[in-house]
Amino acid sequence: MIAKDKKRKIFDWILNIILIILIIVGIYLFLNRIFGHSPTDLQLILWLFGFFGTAMVKMFSLVYNINREIGELKTNTKESFNKIRTDVSEIEQEISEIKNSLKVKKW
């Protein structure tokens, strides 16, 4: 379990680095385009595909992590309610035992 979390963190770091590099390259390409040293349209299109592809993978990673955390929260909530149910049933048993002992003492 710890190894999976470590792998996910490494994967997130790699995606972040790739996104930062693509953003820097994109800024460079657009500045060159603005100031007359035009990159070809193909270069811009390839950059866009790379940037959006990496951004989509990053978003899928975030959604996966959020979904996993929601699943853990759901499981923990279910377990907590089960514990509360058993506690309430134990309290009800104790109350009924107290009532029975009080009924016996009245006679």
C-alpha positions in Angstrom: 0.0 0.0 0.0 2.8 2.4 0.8 4.6 1.5 -2.4 1.5 2.4 -4.4 1.3 5.8 -2.7 4.9 6.4 -3.4 4.5 5.5 -7.0 1.5 7.9 -7.3 3.5 10.7 -5.8 6.4 10.1 -8.2 3.9 9.9 -11.1 2.3 13.2 -10.0 5.8 14.8 -9.8 6.7 13.7 -13.3 3.4 15.0 -14.6 4.0 18.4 -12.9 7.5 18.6 -14.4 6.2 17.8 -17.8 3.4 20.4 -17.5 5.9 23.1 -16.4 8.2 22.3 -19.3 5.3 22.4 -21.8 4.1 25.7 -20.4 7.6 27.2 -20.7 7.9 25.8 -24.3 4.4 27.2 -25.1 5.3 30.6 -23.8 8.5 30.6 -25.9 6.7 29.5 -29.0 4.0 32.1 -28.7 6.6 34.9 -27.9 8.4 33.8 -31.1 5.2 33.9 -33.0 4.4 37.4 -31.7 7.8 38.9 -32.4 8.2 37.5 -35.9 10.4 34.4 -35.6 7.4 32.2 -36.4 7.4 28.6 -35.3 5.4 26.6 -37.8 1.7 25.9 -37.3 2.6 22.2 -36.9 4.9 23.0 -34.0 2.2 24.9 -32.3 -0.4 22.1 -32.9 2.0 19.5 -31.6 2.7 21.6 -28.5 -1.1 22.0 -27.9 -1.7 18.2 -28.3 1.2 17.5 -25.9 0.0 20.1 -23.4 -3.6 19.1 -23.4 -2.8 15.4 -23.4 -0.6 15.8 -20.3 -3.2 18.1 -18.7 -5.8 15.4 -19.2 -3.7 12.7 -17.7 -3.0 15.0 -14.7 -6.8 15.6 -14.3 -7.5 11.9 -14.5 -4.9 11.3 -11.8 -6.5 14.0 -9.6 -10.0 12.5 -10.2 -8.7 9.0 -9.3 -7.2 10.3 -6.1 -10.4 12.1 -5.1 -12.5 9.0 -6.0 -10.2 6.8 -3.9 -10.4 9.2 -0.9 -14.2 9.4 -1.2 -14.3 5.6 -1.2 -12.2 5.5 1.9 -14.5 8.1 3.5 -17.6 6.0 2.6 -16.1 2.9 4.1 -15.1 4.7 7.3 -18.5 6.2 7.6 -20.2 2.8 7.2 -17.9 1.3 9.8 -18.6 4.1 12.2 -22.4 3.7 11.9 -22.0 0.0 12.5 -20.1 0.7 15.6 -22.8 3.2 16.7 -25.5 0.6 16.0 -23.7 -2.0 18.2 -23.2 0.6 21.0 -26.9 1.6 20.9 -28.0 -2.1 21.0 -25.6 -2.7 24.0 -27.1 0.4 25.8 -30.7 -0.9 25.1 -29.7 -4.3 26.6 -28.3 -2.7 29.7 -31.4 -0.5 30.1 -33.7 -3.5 29.8 -31.5 -5.3 32.3 -31.8 -2.4 34.7 -35.6 -2.3 34.2 -35.8 -6.0 34.9 -33.7 -5.7 38.1 -35.9 -2.8 39.3 -39.1 -4.8 38.7 -37.7 -7.7 40.7 -36.8 -5.5 43.6 -40.3 -4.0 43.8 -41.9 -7.4 44.7 
